[in-house]
Amino acid sequence: MAGTLEVYLIIAAGLMLLSVVASKLSDTFGIPALFIFLGIGMLAGSDGVLGIYFDDAFFAKTVGTLALIFILFAGGLDTLWKSIRPVLKDGLLLATVGVILTAGLVAGAVYVLLEVSPLEALLLGAIISSTDAAAVFAIFRAKGLAIRKRLSSLLELESGSNDPMAIFLTITILQIIALPQSTSFEALLLEFVLQFLVGGVMGYGFGVIMPSLFNKLHLAHYGLYTVFSVGWVLLLFGGATFLGGNGFLAVYIAGICINAREFVHKKNLIGFHDGLAWVMQIWVFLTLGLLVFPSELPAVALPALGIALWLIFVARPVGILITLCVSTLPFREKLFASWVGLRGAVPIILATYPFIYKLEHASLIFNTVFFIVLTSILIQGGTLPLVARILGVEAPREKETQEPPSSPLLNRTLKQFYIDANTYAAGKSLAELTLPLDFLVLLLKRKGEYIKPTGSTIFIEGDLLLVQCEDMLIFNQTFNFLASGPKEQAL
């Protein structure tokens, strides 16, 4: 095969297109996309059909880190603050204490079943301690499974926020193994506080500032907003990491804060980052699939299977039940949360880190983690709908209701608002006004033309707006905020 750029581009494009087409299996049969993408990467690897030899763990780690930045940011953008706020305490406990307990319990099994040191056993436990939200909810969607709202929000928050803790534990243990004399409990505690404090504060700050900047930039081309957002995310991750914070936590929190605010091109920007996250997922999974040598997996299959079963049936449930012992969540929902512990991309990415530190058992750790992830996907992923039915955590189906007859009362909630030179809204975009969610701008009349306003619509003198709001208090307060004396005219 000629080593030309064109050939490599064809191979790369072919793998990407095959991954996208194969993802239909996820929608049809509930097979997590992770499993599909990894399988394609393995088929293309040295032991597969294409025979592409790849063993560059450093490159795989770099690709994985870059991918995680945008995957976690997109995960934050998809998270609604009003949904996770009621379960915030339980979710944060699971993302911290739950991860530590799971890592410790898994380490015990690893030490017994593999010939590794206690620190290496704890390292493997830390690597495998986080769950994958994308894998879980892909199965929910494919199977048409809807679980109770509070439980669904808890699983979403835990799966999206437990990765930073797993990453911190993994890197910390690797540093202890590499430099055992230069670490102390006080230093580790200080580093933990610094990472999560700096990461949390910077994530919140960047998440609050970006929507305001978008509303004030008034860029001529929509594409520049996406470029700005990519640069903003990279700046946040790099800045937080440089200052000693957890960059992964920072980008996740920033995504949540950004989604909680209105700004121009919000819907389009969320769609862009969702697509970018898919590109990153495909590439990181293909890369990790290439890094795996399937011929080496049988050697670790038996002990890895034992660790996987211990994780699924003992470590995860015990960790969840202890962490949520004071939670008001029903016991059945706690049991279901303990079963929804699918491992995903993060453990496999973290499994490349021991190669960077040149650990003696780096290959053993990587292959074992890879096998555990596949086992978790097959066992837990394949039985989620069944377990949900057994435990009775499915959301009740909504009853069909007839549309109420039209009422003249609706007319009382509609008003018109005229923008003149002294109106506060003049020269500002709809998103920039940050209007209450119940105050809807339905229609805009400008120079005889009717326009459906969007977040990026900038109001000018002479515009006539049709607005609707059912809460008269909010209605009047918003009117007073926009202008001291709005004029009403006929559309």
URVEN-V413991 format. One record per backbone hydrogen bond with DSSP energy under -0.5 kcal/mol. NH is the residue of the N-H (numbers start at 1). CO is the residue of the C=O. Records with the same first field share a line. If there is no record, write none. Layout:
NH=CO ; CO
This chain:
4=2
8=4
9=5
10=6
11=7
12=8
13=9
14=10
15=11
16=12
17=13
18=14
19=15
20=16
21=17
22=18
23=19
24=21
25=22
26=23
27=23
28=24
29=25
30=25 ; 26
31=25
32=30
35=32
36=32
37=33
38=34
39=35
40=36
41=37
42=38
43=39
44=40
45=41
46=52
48=45
49=43
50=43
51=45
52=44
53=51
57=55
60=56
61=57
62=58
63=59
64=60
65=61
66=62
67=63
68=64
69=65
70=66
71=67
72=68
73=69
74=70
75=71
76=72
77=73
78=74
79=76
80=78
81=79
83=80
84=80
85=81
87=84
88=85
91=87
92=88
93=89
94=90
95=91
96=92 ; 93
97=93
98=93
99=94
100=96
101=97
102=98
103=99
104=100
105=101
106=102
107=103
108=104
109=105
110=106
111=107
112=108
113=109
114=110
116=114
121=117
122=118
123=119
124=120
125=121
126=122
127=123
128=124
129=126
132=342
133=131
136=132
137=133
138=134
139=135
140=136
141=137
142=138
143=139
144=140 ; 141
145=140
146=144
147=145
148=393
152=148
153=149
154=150
155=151
156=152
157=153
158=154
159=155
160=156
161=157
162=158
166=162
167=163
168=164
169=165
170=166
171=167
172=168
173=169
174=170
175=171
176=172
177=173
178=174
179=175
182=179
183=180
188=184
189=185
190=186
191=187
192=188
193=189
194=190
195=191
196=192
197=193
198=194
199=195
200=196
201=197
202=198
203=199
204=200
205=201
206=202
207=203
208=204
209=205
210=206
211=207
212=208
213=209
214=210
215=211
216=212 ; 213
217=213
218=214
224=221
225=221 ; 222
226=222
227=223
228=224
229=225
230=226
231=227
232=228
233=229
234=230
235=231
236=232
237=233
238=234
239=235
240=236
241=237
242=238
243=239
244=241
245=240
246=195
247=245
250=246
251=247
252=248
253=249
254=250
255=251
256=252
257=253
258=254
259=255
260=256
261=258
266=263
269=265
270=266
271=267
272=268
273=269
274=270
275=271
276=272
277=273
278=274
279=275
280=276
281=277
282=278
283=279
284=280
285=281
286=282
287=283
288=284
289=285
290=286
291=287
292=288 ; 289
294=292
296=293
297=293 ; 294
298=294
299=296
300=297
301=297
304=300
305=301
306=302
307=303
308=304
309=305
310=306
311=307
312=308
313=309
314=310
315=310
316=311
318=314
319=315
320=316
321=317
322=318
323=319
324=320
325=322
327=324
334=330
335=331
336=332
337=333
338=334
339=335
340=336
341=339
348=344
349=345
350=346
351=347
352=349
353=350
355=352
356=352 ; 353
357=353
358=355
359=354
362=359
365=361
366=362
367=363
368=364
369=365
370=366
371=367
372=368
373=369
374=370
375=371
376=372
377=373
378=374
379=375
380=376
381=376
382=378
383=379 ; 380
384=380 ; 381
387=383
388=384
389=385
390=386
391=387
392=388
393=388
394=388
395=146
410=407
411=408
412=409
413=410
414=411
415=467
417=465
418=487
419=463
420=418
423=420
424=482
425=482
426=423
427=459
428=425
430=457
431=455
433=429 ; 430
434=431
435=430
439=436
440=438 ; 468
442=440 ; 466
443=466
444=451
445=464
446=444 ; 449
449=446
451=444
453=451
457=454
459=428 ; 457
462=419
463=460
464=445
465=417
466=443
467=415 ; 465
468=440
469=413
472=470
475=471
476=472
477=473
478=474
479=475
480=476
481=477
482=478
483=479
487=418
